[in-house]
Amino acid sequence: MPRFQIFPTDRPALPAEIIVPDAADVLIMVHRLGCREADVSSEGEYRFSVRLDDNGLWYVFQRENAGEAKVLPLAG
């Protein structure tokens, strides 16, 4: 199963790491973290970003130049 790292971007919070069968489960974890926007990586590489809009819709997008950023693993 894929392992995803979630990095909240809208407020100070510690990153979270989850192992889930489907990338859609990342949305549930972002909501549980209490944030409305986060960057998501897998296998040490940026994959996508998510944002929960005021109307309750999730937006999945990619930030420009995000692929150039180095993502460090949370735990060895």
TORPA-4810 file (N, C-alpha, C, O; in nm, 3 decimals):
<nodes>
NODE_1_0.084_-0.119_0.000_0.000_0.000_0.000_0.088_0.124_0.000_0.196_0.126_0.060_M
NODE_2_0.041_0.229_-0.067_0.118_0.352_-0.073_0.126_0.423_0.062_0.034_0.418_0.142_P
NODE_3_0.238_0.488_0.083_0.261_0.569_0.203_0.265_0.715_0.160_0.340_0.752_0.070_R
NODE_4_0.183_0.796_0.225_0.175_0.938_0.193_0.217_1.022_0.313_0.187_0.989_0.427_F
NODE_5_0.287_1.131_0.284_0.323_1.229_0.385_0.240_1.354_0.357_0.232_1.400_0.243_Q
NODE_6_0.178_1.407_0.461_0.091_1.523_0.449_0.154_1.640_0.523_0.186_1.630_0.642_I
NODE_7_0.173_1.750_0.452_0.235_1.870_0.508_0.135_1.985_0.505_0.115_2.046_0.400_F
NODE_8_0.070_2.016_0.619_-0.025_2.128_0.622_0.043_2.257_0.579_0.157_2.283_0.618_P
NODE_9_-0.026_2.337_0.500_0.032_2.463_0.451_-0.045_2.585_0.498_0.002_2.697_0.479_T
NODE_10_-0.161_2.567_0.559_-0.242_2.682_0.596_-0.230_2.719_0.743_-0.284_2.821_0.786_D
NODE_11_-0.162_2.637_0.821_-0.143_2.669_0.963_-0.026_2.586_1.013_0.008_2.483_0.954_R
NODE_12_0.037_2.628_1.122_0.147_2.549_1.175_0.094_2.416_1.232_0.009_2.414_1.320_P
NODE_13_0.144_2.309_1.180_0.107_2.176_1.228_0.216_2.079_1.186_0.285_2.099_1.086_A
NODE_14_0.231_1.976_1.263_0.329_1.874_1.229_0.281_1.793_1.109_0.161_1.770_1.093_L
NODE_15_0.373_1.750_1.025_0.334_1.663_0.914_0.280_1.531_0.967_0.309_1.490_1.080_P
NODE_16_0.202_1.465_0.885_0.148_1.334_0.920_0.185_1.235_0.810_0.206_1.273_0.695_A
NODE_17_0.193_1.111_0.847_0.224_1.006_0.751_0.119_0.897_0.764_0.089_0.852_0.874_E
NODE_18_0.064_0.854_0.650_-0.036_0.748_0.652_-0.007_0.646_0.543_0.054_0.677_0.440_I
NODE_19_-0.051_0.525_0.568_-0.042_0.417_0.469_-0.186_0.378_0.439_-0.257_0.329_0.526_I
NODE_20_-0.228_0.400_0.315_-0.367_0.375_0.277_-0.372_0.308_0.139_-0.279_0.323_0.059_V
NODE_21_-0.480_0.236_0.111_-0.491_0.171_-0.019_-0.525_0.267_-0.133_-0.504_0.233_-0.250_P
NODE_22_-0.577_0.384_-0.101_-0.624_0.476_-0.204_-0.584_0.619_-0.168_-0.597_0.661_-0.053_D
NODE_23_-0.535_0.694_-0.266_-0.493_0.832_-0.243_-0.608_0.920_-0.196_-0.584_1.022_-0.131_A
NODE_24_-0.731_0.884_-0.225_-0.847_0.962_-0.181_-0.856_0.967_-0.028_-0.914_1.060_0.027_A
NODE_25_-0.801_0.867_0.040_-0.803_0.866_0.185_-0.720_0.979_0.245_-0.734_1.011_0.363_D
NODE_26_-0.635_1.040_0.165_-0.555_1.154_0.210_-0.648_1.269_0.250_-0.620_1.342_0.345_V
NODE_27_-0.759_1.286_0.177_-0.852_1.394_0.208_-0.909_1.380_0.349_-0.924_1.479_0.420_L
NODE_28_-0.940_1.258_0.388_-0.992_1.232_0.523_-0.889_1.272_0.628_-0.924_1.335_0.728_I
NODE_29_-0.764_1.236_0.605_-0.659_1.268_0.702_-0.635_1.419_0.709_-0.614_1.472_0.818_M
NODE_30_-0.637_1.488_0.596_-0.620_1.634_0.598_-0.730_1.696_0.682_-0.704_1.785_0.763_V
NODE_31_-0.852_1.650_0.664_-0.964_1.702_0.743_-0.945_1.672_0.892_-0.971_1.758_0.976_H
NODE_32_-0.900_1.552_0.925_-0.877_1.515_1.065_-0.765_1.596_1.129_-0.766_1.619_1.250_R
NODE_33_-0.670_1.640_1.049_-0.562_1.724_1.101_-0.610_1.865_1.134_-0.539_1.942_1.199_L
NODE_34_-0.729_1.898_1.089_-0.785_2.030_1.117_-0.732_2.139_1.026_-0.746_2.258_1.057_G
NODE_35_-0.673_2.101_0.915_-0.626_2.202_0.822_-0.712_2.200_0.696_-0.786_2.105_0.671_C
NODE_36_-0.702_2.306_0.620_-0.784_2.317_0.499_-0.699_2.310_0.372_-0.753_2.306_0.262_R
NODE_37_-0.567_2.308_0.388_-0.480_2.299_0.272_-0.352_2.226_0.311_-0.297_2.247_0.419_E
NODE_38_-0.305_2.140_0.220_-0.184_2.063_0.250_-0.117_2.018_0.120_-0.181_2.004_0.016_A
NODE_39_0.014_1.997_0.130_0.091_1.935_0.022_0.108_1.788_0.057_0.121_1.752_0.174_D
NODE_40_0.108_1.704_-0.045_0.116_1.560_-0.024_0.231_1.503_-0.104_0.248_1.534_-0.222_V
NODE_41_0.311_1.420_-0.038_0.422_1.353_-0.107_0.411_1.204_-0.085_0.341_1.156_0.004_S
NODE_42_0.483_1.132_-0.168_0.491_0.987_-0.156_0.626_0.945_-0.212_0.669_0.996_-0.316_S
NODE_43_0.691_0.853_-0.144_0.823_0.805_-0.186_0.923_0.920_-0.199_1.010_0.918_-0.287_E
NODE_44_0.910_1.020_-0.112_1.004_1.131_-0.110_0.985_1.235_-0.218_1.069_1.324_-0.232_G
NODE_45_0.877_1.227_-0.295_0.852_1.323_-0.403_0.715_1.386_-0.388_0.619_1.321_-0.349_E
NODE_46_0.709_1.516_-0.418_0.582_1.587_-0.418_0.488_1.523_-0.519_0.528_1.494_-0.631_Y
NODE_47_0.362_1.500_-0.479_0.263_1.440_-0.569_0.152_1.538_-0.605_0.123_1.557_-0.723_R
NODE_48_0.090_1.601_-0.504_-0.020_1.693_-0.530_-0.048_1.774_-0.404_0.006_1.746_-0.297_F
NODE_49_-0.134_1.874_-0.419_-0.180_1.954_-0.307_-0.332_1.947_-0.303_-0.397_1.924_-0.405_S
NODE_50_-0.389_1.968_-0.185_-0.534_1.967_-0.170_-0.577_2.090_-0.090_-0.503_2.141_-0.005_V
NODE_51_-0.699_2.136_-0.120_-0.755_2.250_-0.047_-0.904_2.226_-0.031_-0.973_2.191_-0.128_R
NODE_52_-0.955_2.245_0.091_-1.098_2.235_0.119_-1.157_2.375_0.112_-1.121_2.462_0.191_L
NODE_53_-1.247_2.395_0.016_-1.307_2.526_-0.003_-1.420_2.549_0.098_-1.468_2.454_0.160_D
NODE_54_-1.461_2.674_0.113_-1.567_2.708_0.207_-1.699_2.638_0.174_-1.782_2.617_0.262_D
NODE_55_-1.718_2.604_0.047_-1.842_2.538_0.007_-1.838_2.386_0.027_-1.933_2.316_-0.008_N
NODE_56_-1.727_2.334_0.083_-1.716_2.191_0.113_-1.654_2.107_0.002_-1.641_1.985_0.017_G
NODE_57_-1.617_2.169_-0.108_-1.554_2.095_-0.218_-1.403_2.088_-0.198_-1.340_2.185_-0.154_L
NODE_58_-1.346_1.973_-0.232_-1.201_1.957_-0.229_-1.146_1.992_-0.366_-1.201_1.954_-0.469_W
NODE_59_-1.036_2.065_-0.366_-0.962_2.096_-0.487_-0.830_2.021_-0.480_-0.757_2.032_-0.382_Y
NODE_60_-0.800_1.948_-0.584_-0.673_1.877_-0.595_-0.596_1.946_-0.707_-0.646_1.958_-0.818_V
NODE_61_-0.474_1.991_-0.678_-0.397_2.068_-0.775_-0.249_2.045_-0.753_-0.208_1.982_-0.655_F
NODE_62_-0.169_2.096_-0.846_-0.023_2.090_-0.831_0.031_2.232_-0.828_-0.004_2.315_-0.912_Q
NODE_63_0.116_2.257_-0.731_0.180_2.388_-0.720_0.292_2.400_-0.823_0.361_2.303_-0.853_R
NODE_64_0.308_2.520_-0.876_0.421_2.544_-0.966_0.549_2.535_-0.886_0.555_2.582_-0.772_E
NODE_65_0.651_2.478_-0.943_0.784_2.464_-0.883_0.785_2.374_-0.759_0.888_2.363_-0.693_N
NODE_66_0.675_2.311_-0.727_0.672_2.223_-0.610_0.763_2.101_-0.632_0.821_2.050_-0.537_A
NODE_67_0.774_2.056_-0.753_0.859_1.942_-0.782_1.006_1.968_-0.758_1.085_1.875_-0.746_G
NODE_68_1.044_2.096_-0.751_1.184_2.131_-0.727_1.219_2.124_-0.579_1.336_2.118_-0.543_E
NODE_69_1.119_2.124_-0.493_1.144_2.120_-0.349_1.187_1.979_-0.307_1.139_1.879_-0.362_A
NODE_70_1.274_1.973_-0.213_1.321_1.845_-0.161_1.234_1.806_-0.042_1.221_1.883_0.053_K
NODE_71_1.175_1.688_-0.048_1.091_1.639_0.060_1.172_1.541_0.143_1.223_1.441_0.091_V
NODE_72_1.186_1.570_0.272_1.262_1.483_0.360_1.170_1.382_0.425_1.059_1.417_0.464_L
NODE_73_1.213_1.256_0.437_1.129_1.157_0.503_1.105_1.192_0.650_1.192_1.249_0.716_P
NODE_74_0.987_1.157_0.700_0.953_1.187_0.839_1.028_1.097_0.935_1.069_1.141_1.042_L
NODE_75_1.047_0.973_0.897_1.119_0.877_0.981_1.198_0.784_0.892_1.155_0.749_0.782_A
NODE_76_1.315_0.745_0.939_1.404_0.659_0.861_1.346_0.528_0.839_1.408_0.443_0.775_G
</nodes>
